Structures are given as C-alpha cells and as structure tokens.
Amino acid sequence: MRKIAIRIDDVVAEMDWVKFHRFEKLLDKYRICPLIGVVPMNGDHKLEGAKDKRNEAFQEEENYIRWLKEKQKLGWVIAMHGCYHVYMTKQGGLFPLNSFSEYAGRSYADQKKNLKTGIDALDQLGIRTDVFMAPGHSFDQNTLQALKECGFRYVTDGFGDEPYVREGLTFLPISFLRKKELQKKNGVSTFVVHTWEMTESDFRWYEDLFENKREHFINYRELMERPAAERSKQEQLREYMMASGKRLAAKIG
C-alpha cells in the first residue's frame, strides 16, 4: 500500500494562523505528525498573515517559540526552510521545479554563510534540526556540499518511491502528481502543503482524504526511518528531466 507523509512549508511567526490552525486541527484529529518548514529569518512578505486579533497571539515570538517546541515534543518534525525565503537567483539547480532560488547559482561560501545564519537563528529559538527544505525546491551542488558541512543529513525533495542517498545526504521524496499517488501499490511519498494558499475546496479535499484513506498516511518520522539506497547518475538525470517537464507543463497550463 502506498504511504504518504505530509510536509507544510512556509512556517513563520507572522503567517496566517487561522488557516494554519484549521489544517493543524485536521492533522491532530487523524493523528498525523507532519514535517514543518520553519523559515529562521523570514524576509518574504507573501508569507505574512493579516494583522488582526485572530493572528496576533501566535505572532508574538514567545508564543510562537512555545508552540514550535510543543509540536516537536508531540512528534512533528522541523526542517530549516532556507534562511530568509528570499529568491536571490533565477536558477533551478539540480531539481528545477522552479526557475528561482535562494541557493542555486550562488557560490559555496555564500551558501554556507546563509545556512550558518539560519542555523544560528534557530539555535536562538532553541530549535535544532538536521532536515533541510529548500525554498522553491531549488538547490545545486554547492548547496549539497554546504549542507553536509553544516551537519544536515536529510533533504525533503526529489522524486521517487523511497528515500534515496545522493552526495551523502538522504533525500525524502515529494509527490510528482498528488492525485495519482494513492493509485500506486507500494512505496512512499510526501504531499507538500502551503496552508496560506489553501481554499475551502482544499480543506474539504484533505478532510475527505484523511477520513476515507487514513491507512495511507504516516507520520513524517516514519518516512525518515525507511531504508535509503544510493541514487545512480541515470536516476538523477531522470529526476532532473521530470522536474523540468513539470515546470514547463505548469507554464503552459
């Protein structure tokens, strides 16, 4: 049976907590512990929620930090989602789902400095992680080298039916076509969720899925514990072509 983990991108203190808490309640109801991508020093204003009473309590840093630690204790996995979530180049790198990046195309020294800044910012919150989530899914060879040097072990990205190893890092794959994932008989993948972009139909779709297909969903930690094999150069090329094709299809569509 195909197994699915959940990852939630763009977690910042200033986000739309109304939508986030709505999805959080669904996860709690069905006892699904996701991966959440925390942006250490958010510089992307698109990720900010409205400045109103529904959001302001969790937008306070003390409450935000407390919430992060509580969810971590409950089994939620935290990834470092870049450093600033600001796109610095127009390159897609090794996994070109998009043609922009906080990392791809920059020097090794610049990327390592960026990663260390993010790590230090999370340390100040009392949060440590060895999982990396690239903004825009884009990274290059320098990123992978810098990630290893900075102590990261996992990258949440790539396509495939199982975790795989590339350049000494374990990649935890995301879905290529979300609505076709549950038709597959074996393996594992990840659904990528941006709660701030969710519509009423999105919430209904996930609630129906969790209610009627609960047996397919696993906690993210279970995905991390699955065995990972080395990915061949041929498989890397196939993944690159799949990502490029999906980006072009999205443009045409």
Residue pairs with C-beta under 8 A, 6 or more apart in sequence:
1 185
1 186
1 215
1 216
2 181
2 182
2 183
2 184
2 185
2 186
2 187
2 188
2 189
2 216
3 187
3 188
3 189
3 216
3 217
3 218
3 222
3 223
4 175
4 181
4 182
4 188
4 189
4 190
4 191
4 216
4 217
4 218
5 34
5 35
5 172
5 188
5 189
5 190
5 191
5 217
5 218
5 219
5 220
5 222
5 223
6 27
6 32
6 34
6 35
6 190
6 191
6 193
6 217
6 220
7 34
7 35
7 36
7 37
7 79
7 133
7 156
7 174
7 190
7 191
7 192
7 193
7 220
8 20
8 23
8 34
8 35
8 36
8 37
8 193
8 194
8 195
9 37
9 81
9 133
9 192
9 193
9 194
10 37
10 39
10 44
10 47
10 81
10 85
10 194
10 195
10 196
11 20
11 36
11 37
11 38
11 39
11 81
12 38
12 39
12 42
12 47
12 48
12 85
13 42
13 58
13 59
13 60
13 61
13 64
14 42
14 47
14 48
14 49
14 55
14 59
15 47
15 48
15 49
15 55
15 195
15 196
16 48
16 49
16 50
16 55
16 195
16 196
17 49
17 54
17 55
17 57
17 58
17 59
18 49
18 54
18 55
19 49
19 195
19 196
19 198
20 195
20 196
22 195
22 203
23 193
23 195
23 198
23 203
23 206
26 203
26 206
26 207
26 210
27 33
27 34
29 210
30 210
30 211
30 214
30 217
32 210
32 217
32 218
32 219
33 74
33 75
33 76
33 77
33 219
33 220
33 221
34 76
34 77
34 193
34 219
34 220
35 76
35 77
35 78
35 79
35 131
35 133
35 156
35 190
35 220
36 71
36 76
36 77
36 78
36 79
37 79
37 80
37 81
37 133
37 156
38 68
38 78
38 79
38 80
38 81
38 122
38 127
39 47
39 81
39 82
39 83
39 84
39 85
39 135
40 80
40 83
40 117
40 118
40 119
40 121
40 122
40 125
41 83
41 84
41 117
41 118
41 121
42 48
42 84
42 85
43 84
43 85
43 86
44 84
44 85
44 86
47 85
47 196
49 55
49 59
49 196
57 63
58 64
58 67
65 125
65 126
68 78
68 125
68 127
69 126
69 127
71 78
72 78
72 127
75 219
75 221
76 220
77 129
77 131
77 220
77 221
77 224
78 127
78 129
78 131
79 129
79 131
79 132
79 133
79 154
79 156
80 115
80 118
80 119
80 122
80 129
80 131
80 132
80 133
80 152
81 133
81 134
81 135
82 102
82 103
82 114
82 118
82 133
82 134
82 135
83 102
83 114
83 115
83 117
83 118
83 121
84 102
84 114
85 102
85 135
86 102
86 135
87 100
87 101
87 102
87 135
87 136
88 101
88 102
88 103
88 105
88 106
89 100
89 101
89 103
89 104
89 105
89 106
90 99
90 100
90 101
90 105
91 99
91 100
91 101
91 104
91 105
91 138
91 140
92 98
92 99
92 100
92 101
92 104
92 138
92 243
92 244
92 247
93 101
93 103
93 104
93 105
93 138
93 139
93 140
93 143
94 104
94 139
94 140
94 141
94 144
94 236
94 240
95 134
95 137
95 138
95 139
95 157
95 158
95 239
95 240
95 243
96 138
96 240
96 243
96 244
96 247
97 136
97 137
97 138
97 243
97 246
97 247
98 136
98 137
98 138
98 247
99 247
100 136
100 138
101 134
101 135
101 136
101 138
101 139
101 140
102 114
102 134
102 135
102 136
102 138
103 111
103 114
103 134
103 138
103 139
103 140
103 142
103 143
104 138
104 139
104 140
104 143
105 140
106 114
106 142
107 142
108 142
108 145
108 146
111 142
111 143
111 146
112 146
112 149
112 150
115 146
115 147
115 150
115 152
116 150
119 150
119 151
122 128
122 129
130 151
130 152
130 153
130 154
131 152
131 153
131 154
131 155
131 156
131 172
131 224
132 147
132 152
132 154
132 155
132 156
133 155
133 156
133 157
134 143
134 155
134 157
137 157
137 174
137 243
139 155
139 157
141 167
144 155
144 166
144 167
144 168
144 169
145 167
147 155
147 169
148 167
148 168
148 169
152 169
153 169
153 170
154 169
154 170
154 171
154 172
154 224
155 169
155 170
155 171
155 172
156 171
156 172
156 174
156 190
157 171
157 172
157 173
157 174
158 164
158 166
158 171
158 172
158 173
158 174
158 239
159 173
159 174
159 176
159 239
159 242
159 243
160 171
160 173
160 187
160 231
160 235
160 239
161 173
161 184
161 186
161 187
161 188
161 189
162 173
162 187
162 188
162 226
162 227
162 228
162 229
163 170
163 171
163 172
163 173
163 188
163 223
163 224
163 226
163 227
163 228
164 170
164 171
164 173
164 228
164 229
164 230
164 231
164 235
165 171
165 228
165 229
165 230
165 231
166 230
166 231
166 236
170 224
170 228
171 228
171 231
172 190
172 223
172 224
173 188
173 189
173 190
174 189
174 190
174 191
174 192
175 181
175 189
175 190
175 191
175 192
176 242
176 246
178 191
181 189
181 191
182 213
182 216
188 218
188 223
188 226
190 220
190 223
193 206
210 217
231 239
